[in-house]
């Protein structure tokens, strides 16, 4: 895909496909999806009995833990914020679609607070009732910055979530709800705190960058590098509505933007494609990884694209390659 800088094409595709095949017994497969917005077109599909996540069900099922960015409030209440061009609120019944497809949702983004604090608290409560984890936001500042802890096969994985796209007015405070804002010093402190708390793997999930920019900004690159230097094993991002670069820094993976995963209302072809990121983790860190191309239809439903080449790699590989999606 043109938005990726010149990736090394692995010579033997058969070998490439093995980079992230079935889950190994001694590794944990963690999946990240980009923006999931369940109002508007996707919400109408769900209300009519459909499931926008169904085309990816087999891929999602082949994982130990699955995470996405929830790009909307989930509530029947609240009022749309004034002077905000786009606001998204999904019916609480959408948690029935999310449950079983994902295990946790990031809420550190610029749409979680679209319908005010009460609707945001409703969102957290609906996720809790559905048994879905959440991170990157909370009832106060401490909750918003607390890691999502994943414990599988002897591994302790800490996932942190941050937003740096306005409005900042919905940032959590010491005694009021909201999202975790991306202040460099706080992000670095949280990564180090997760390490001290016993995390084997630390992954920040960022909501950053400029919309529709196919290359990460200098700001994104500098902060991603600082996070790796502070102890992050992988950095994953989203928000621009298009996929961006993937790179290795000090041997550690950065995927700057996964793009959209479930989202309608986009005419540009590049905004109708996203990546599903699969990470295979073990006690030594990131063993292998790949991305699966998602093609969104006009209603915002993603489908896998067999035969597409997308970025992938394995531990010890000096450069990022491409794998053939199956």
Buried (B, 14 or more C-beta within 10 A) or exposed (E): BEBBEEBEEBEEEEEBBEBBBEBBEEBBBBBBBBBBBBBBBBBBBBEEEBBBBBBBEEBBEBBBBBBBBBBBBBBEEBEBBEEEEEBBBBBBBBBEBBBBBBBBBBBBBBBBBBBBBBBBBBBBEBBEEBEBBBBBBBBBBEBBBBBBBBEBBEBBBBBBBBBBBEEEEBBBEEEEBBBBBBEBEBBBEBBBBBBEEEBBBBBBBBBBBEEEBBBBBEBBBEBBBBBBEBBBBBBBBBBBBBBBBBBBBEEBBBBBBBBBBBBBBBEEEBBBBBBBBBBBBBEEBBBBBBBBBBBBEEBBBBBBBEEBBBBBBBBEBEEBBBBBBE
